[in-house]
Amino acid sequence: MSTTSIRERVSTAMLRTGTELAIDQRELEQRLAAVATRDSAFSSAHGAVAMARWTNSLVLWLAWRIHPRTFLPSATPEFSGQLAGSSSDTRSTG
């Protein structure tokens, strides 16, 4: 098994896990916001959610970082940043 293949499999698994965790975290944050109390248990729960958000961001960043570069799509000429109808556009409109 090649290094690229391993990196791709690990990265894909991390992206999937990070995405699922982000969805679960958002649901938990909504539930905590609905309770709206100043109890110390809820305060520490908010702290745990904040730490989980930071950790999840790190997992997603790392997953994109280790994914092989061949994963990124190549730019096509029509999306090269030129404005449609600009004076440098040489395509025929007829």
N, C-alpha and C positions, 0 to 999 in steps of 0.2 A: 504494500500500500504506500502510495507516494505521500510526501509531506503536504502537497497541495490538497490532496484528497482528504487527509486527516484534518487540515485546517478548515476546509469547507464544511465537513461534517460537524466539527466542534462548533464552528461559528453559527451554522444553521440551528443547531440545538440550543445554543445560547440565545440567539435571536427569538426563537420560539418561546423559550422559557421567560425571557425578559418581557416579551409582549404579553404573555399570559399573566405574569406578575403585575404588570402595569394596569391591566384591566381589573384584576382583583383588588389592587391597591386603591384605584379610583372608587370602586364600589364601597370599600371600607371607609374611605374618607367621606363619602356621601352619607353613610350610616352614622359616622361619628358627628358630622355636622348637624344631622337631624336631631340628635340627642340634646345638643346645646346645654351642657351643664358644666359647672366649675369644679366638679369632683376631681380629686387628685388621681384617681384611677384613669379617668378620661384624659387628664393632662399627660400622664405618662404614656397613654396609648397614642396621643398625638405626637409625642416625641419618638415613639417607636415607628410610627408611620413616616415621619420625616427621615429617619435613618434608613428605612426601607426604600424610600424614594431615591435617596442618594446612592444606595447600593445598587438599585435597579438601573439607574443611569450609568453607573460604572460597568455593569454587566453588558448593557446594550452598546456602550462605547467600545468595550473590549471586543465584543462580537464583531462589530464592523471593522475594527482595527485588524483583527487576525484573518478576516475573510480574504481569500486570494483576490488579487487585483483584477483577474480576468472576469470577475463577477460584475464589474462596473460596465454599463453599456457604453459603446463608443458614440461619439458625437456625429450626427449626420449633417450634411451641408445645409439642409433647410433649417436647422436649429443652431447654426453657428454664431448667433448673436446679431446678425444683420437684420435690420428692420425691413419688413415687407414694403415694397414700393419705393425703396430708397434709390438714389441715383446710381449706386454701385450695383444694383440688381440688373443683370444682363439677360434674364430669362424672357422669353417671348410671351406676351399676354394674349396672343391671338390664336 
